[in-house]
Amino acid sequence: MIADALRKLEFDAVPMATPTGRLVGASGLLLEAVGCPLHTGQRCQIETVTGEWLDAQVVGFRDKLSFLMPFKKAIGLQTGARVLPSPDKATLAIGPSWLGRMVNGLGEPIDGLGKLGGEFPLDYTPPRVHPLRKKPVTDPLDVGIRAINSMLTIGRGQRVGLMAGSGVGKSVLLGMMTRQTVADVVVVGLIGERSREVREFVDMSLGTEGMRKAVLVIAPADESPLMRIMATELCHSIAAHYRDQGKNVLLLVDSLTRYAMALREQALALGEPPATKGYPPSVFSNLPQLVESAGNGENPVGSMSAIYTVLAEGDDQQDPVVDTARAILDGHIVLTRELAERGHYPAINVGASVSRCMAHVISPTHMNAARALKAAVARHERVRDLIPLGAYVPGADPVTDKAVNLHPHIEDFLCQGSKEPAPFGHCVEHLERLMA
């Protein structure tokens, strides 16, 4: 009797039929399928004319029509092609072997160094942390940049945006921070950028030593919007895993704007109406969800600091993505073309930048010195155009005179070479001595 019951259970476990859909449309980025129930986020495979299978994901539906988006370029599809749903949600396994490796948005290795594995399950969707259980930001993070360490101090667990137009030095500054930031693990997401920059970032920004403690998630500009979205979310999941393991993690995403653009492409393909400068409303609801998955977790030991580059199209600081990022992040560092054209690198405008956690992680003496330097820079800006014309007359305002006399020393202090180290303690000491 027991043997018959076991045989019946085994027989019942065998599916009597495989649910199969059919491809009925392909328009732009979207594929349309009918014939089997599919849920959003589910993976599926589509048969091509060559007999190969194209991986895709369900991104929406209407009535009995399911909308799919392929992970890679869709070639060789035809109407009526079979669509096979994947029954189980795809997961990854992560472990120490991921350090020093490069993967795509699906977690597949692309560096030719063999397969990846691990003992810990990793979800593609970044984990959420209850706001009342997050560890507060109390300790400074040494990023090795003099202007940031002294004037815009970042705390461990803070989320900051590097905001600038094209060609002003965001990627160079990001590379400097990658090399010099004190962290146990560095997770880098290169999203929607030029593929040429990938090798340059590995060789010139990370180097051999930096690569040993780094994980790179790469989705260049020629990848599909879905791959760019998944790569951005995957690098947050990887960083959160190491944070929860008790590591001090630095997450670098270049760039948040490309992630928003990928969300826009997907939403417009699904028929969502454009709103602010062509961005559908769903983009501005997805950005906070992504950013809130960064930062500290419940573990009192580990931390997760995040730095995002944000492209200001046309140097417009009121660009909708820039404005949204400024509102949801814990600080923003503005790089201006005017400073870059004057040869001031990094081209950080300390007056237009702010770190919202700075007051919680530095001493009162440090804060007073930073405020005094910012005030001196603002005073000098008022009369900067008058000095070459001889229209500025010293002696009328002692505070302005002091700012003018200090300006060359302030410029030397805020400028920094790309290979020049700037430890946190030395930066604070130099600042306090300068403004004494």
N, C-alpha and C positions, 0 to 999 in steps of 0.2 A: 504494500500500500504506500509506504513512504517513498519507495523508488518511483512508483507511478506518479505520485504528487510532485516529486522533484522534476521528473521528465516533463510534466505538464507546465510547471513554472518556467523551465528552460524554453519550452515551445512558445509560451505566451510572451517571453521576453524578445523573441525574434520578430522584427517588424514584418507584417504581411505585405506591405507595399511601401515604396519610397515616394513621399510627396514630391512632385515635380511640377514646376511652373514653366511658363513659356514667355520668351521675350517678344514683346509686341511693339516696342518703339525705342528709338534712340535719337535724342534731340539734344545737341550740345553736350553738356556734362552729365545729363540725366539719361538713365535707361528705365524703361517701363516694362513691368512683368505682371502676368496674371496667372491664375491657376492653382495657387497654393497660398495658405495664410503665412504672412511674414510680419514680424514686428520690428519697430524702429531700433536701429543699432545691431540688428542681426546680420551675421555674415552669410554670404551665399556665393555660389560659383556659377559662371555662365559659360556654356560651351561655345567655342569658336568654330569657324569653318575648317580649321586644321585639326580639330579633335582635341585641342588643348583647352584648359579651363582658366577663365579670367575671374579673379577674386573681386568681390564688390561688397558693399554694405547698404542696408536699407536706411534711407534718410527721410522717408515720408511715404504717405499713401493718400489716395482719394478713392472712396467707394471700394471697388475690388481691384483697383490699380495700385501696384506698389512701385515706388520710385527708388531706384538703385543708383549708387555712384561708385564707379570702379576705382580701385586703388592706383592703378596704372593706366596708361593710355589704352583706350578701347580700340582694338584693331581686329578685323576678321569676324565681326558679329553679323548675324542675319536674323531676319524676322522668324519667329518660331523656334529659336534656339532654346535648348533646355536650360532651366534655372534650378539648381539644387540648393536648398537651404541647409545651413550648418545647424545641427540640432543643439549643440552646446555652445555656451559663450566662450570665446577664445581667451585664454589666459597665458601669462608668461611665468617663468620661474627665474628669479634673480638671486645672485650671490656675489661673493668676492671676485669671481672671475669676470664680472662686468667691468671692473676698473681697468682703464687703459684701452677700452674698446670703443668702436664706432658702430652705431646701429641706425636703421631707418625708422619711420613712424610705426612700423609693425613689430619693432624689436628684433628684426633680422640683422645679423652682422653684415656689414658692407666693407670691412677692412681686410677680408681674405685670411683671417687668422683662425678660422674654424668656428664650430658651433658654440653657442652660449648656453649655459645652464645654471641652475642654482637650486637651493632648497626652500626658498621663500616664494610663495605665489605673488604675482604682481598684476594688478588690474590696470587696464589701459586708462580707466577713468581716475583722475586724481582723488585721493581721499579727502573727506571733509572733516574738520575739527570743530567741535563745539566752541563758540567764542568765549564762554566762561571757563573753559578748561585749557585754553592756550597759555603757554608760559609767557610771561611778560618780557618785553625787551628791556634789559637792564645793563648789558655789557657792550662796550664799543667794539666795532669790527674794524680791524686794521686793513684797509684796502691798498695801502702803499701809494696813494695819491695825496700830495701835500695839500692841495686846495680842498679836497674832500675831508681828509682826516682832521684838518684844523677848523675849517669854516662850515662844513656840512657833514659833521660826524654821523656815520651810520652805525646803528646798533645791530647786534646779532638777532636775526629774526625779522628785520625790517625789509620792506619791499620798496624799491626805488626805481624811478624811470630816468633814463638818459635821453633827453629830448633835444632834437636838432634837425635841421634840414640835411639834405644830401651833401656829402663831401666836406663836412665840418669836423669830423674826427671822432664819431661815435665808436666805430669799430676799433680804432687805434686805442682809445681810452679803455674800451672793454678788454682789449688784449693786455694792457698794462695792469688792469685790476685782476685779470686772470692769473698773471704771473706772480703778483705781489701780495694778494690777499691771503691772510692766515686762515686756512680752512683744512679740514681733514679730507673732504671729498668735494670735487668741483664737477657739476653737471652743466653741460653746455648744450643749448638748443640753437642750432643754426637753421633758421626757418625762413624760406623764401628768398635767400640771398644768392649771390652769384656762386656757382660751383667752384670757380677758381679760388674763392676765398677760403674754402674748406681746408685745402692743403696748406695754404699760407697761415691759417689760424693754428693748425696743428704744429707746424714747423717753427713759426716765428713767435706766436703768442704763448702756446703751451710749452713747447720744447719736450725733451725726453723726460726730465724730472716731473714736469707738470702733468704729462700724459699718464704717468703711473697712477695718479690719484683722480683721474678724470674719466667721465663717461660722456661721449658726444652723441647727440641725437640729431640726425641730419636730414633735412628735406629741402633741397635746393629749389630755385624758382621754377624749374621745369617739371617738378612733381605736380601731381593732381592736388586740387584744393583739399580733398579729404585726407591725403597723406600729410599735408602741411598742418592741418588741424590735429590729426592724431599724433604727429611728432611733438607738437607743442604740449599737448596734454600728457604724452608719455614722459617727457623730461621732468614734468612736475611730479608724476608718480614715482619716478626713479629717485628724485631728490627727497621726496617724502619718506621713501623706504629707508634710506640711509639716515635721515633725521630721526626716525623712530628707532633706529638701531643705536642711537646715542652719539652719532657723529655730528660735527659742526660742518654743515653743508653750505656751499655757495652755488646758487642757481643763476646762470646767465642765459638770457633769451634774447637772441638777435634775429628777428625783431618782433615786438608785440604788434606793430602795425601790419606786418605780413600775415600774422594770424588773423587779425581783423579783416584783412582783404580776402583771405581764404573763406572766412565765415560769410562775407558778403557775396562771393561767387556762388557758394552753395545755396544761400538763401534766395538770391535772385533766380537761380536755376529752378528752384522749387516754386517760383511764382510769388514770393513775398514782395510787397511793394517797397520801393526805395523811399527813404525818409530824409535824413540829414546828409546832404552831399552824396547821395547815392547809397548810403549805408542803411540797410533795413533795420527795424527796431530790435530784432533778435540779436544783432551783433552787440548792442550795448547792454543786453542782459547776460550774454555769455562772458563778456570781459570780466565783470566782477566775480563771477563764479570761478573763473580760472585763477585770478589773482588771490582770492580768498583761500584757495587750496595751498598757497605758499605761506611762508611765515613759520613761526614756532608751533610745535605740537603739544601733546599732553606730557611727553617725557621731559622731566626736569633737567635732563643731561644734554640732549642733542639740540641743535638749532638749524634753521633753514633760512638763510638770507637770500633774497632774490633781487636781481638787477635786470631791468628790461630796457632795451633801446626802443625809442618811439620816434618814428620818422615824422617830422613836421613838414608836410608837403608845401613847397613854396615858402619855407621858413615861417609858416603861419602858426603861431602858438595857440590860435583859437581853432585849429583844425579839430573836427569832432573827436577823433581818436585821441589826440593829444589832450584835449580838454577832459575827456572821460578818464584817461589814465591819471591825469593830475588830481582828479577828484577821488579816485579809488585807491591810489598808492599812498605809501607813508612818507613820500617826499619826492621831489623832482629836481634834477640837475640839468640846467639849461645850457646848451652850448650854442654860441652865437657866431654867425658868419663874420660879423664886424671884428671880433677879437681874433678870429682865425686869419683874416686878411691883414691884420697888424702883426702877425707872427707870434701871437700869444697862445701858446699851447701848454696844457690842454685849454681849449677855448671856453672855459667855464665862466659864466656870468654869475658871480656869487651874489649879486644883488637880486637877480630874478630867480634864484634857486633857494630851496628850503629843505631841511630835514626835520620831519615832525617828531622824531624820537631823540633828537640831539640833546634836548634839555634833560632827558632821563638817564643819559649815559656818560655825561661829562661833569667836571667840577665847575663851581661858580666862577672861579678865576678864569678858566678856559672860556666859559660862555661870555664873560665880560670882555675879554680880549677879542673874541670873534665879532661881537657887536661893535666894538670900537673900530676894528678894521673895516667892517661893512659900512659904517658911517663915514669913515675917511674916504672910501672909494666913491660913495655917493656925493660927498662934497667936491671931490676932484672932478667928477663928471659934469657938475654944474659949470665949471670954468674951463674945462679942457679945451674947448674951441676958442676961448679968448686968449689963452697963453701964447700960441704961435703968432697971433696978430698984435701982440703987445698991449692988448686992451685990459689985461689983468694987472692991477696995481697992488702989490703986497702992502700989508699994514692995515688995511681996512677991516679985516676980519681975522683974528688970530687963529680961529679954528680952521678956516679955509687955508690959511698960510701953512699950518701944520700938515694938513692933508696934501697940499702941493709938494711940500718938502719930503713927505713920506712916500709919495707915489712911486718913484723909481725903486725904492726898497720893497714896496708892496708888489710891484710887477715882478721883481726878481724872485720874491717868495712864492707867488702863485704860479709862475711858469715852472715847467719840469720837463726834462728830457724823457724820451720813451724808454730808455734803459736806466734811468736814474732812480735808485730806491729812495723811499721816504717813509721810514718807520713811524708809527703813531706817536711814540714818546718824543722823538726828535721834532716832529711837526708842531706839537703842542708847546714844547719848550721854545722853539724858534718864534712862534706866534706871540707868546707872552713876552718874550724879550723885545720883539719888534714894537709892540704896542705899549710897553712900560712907560 
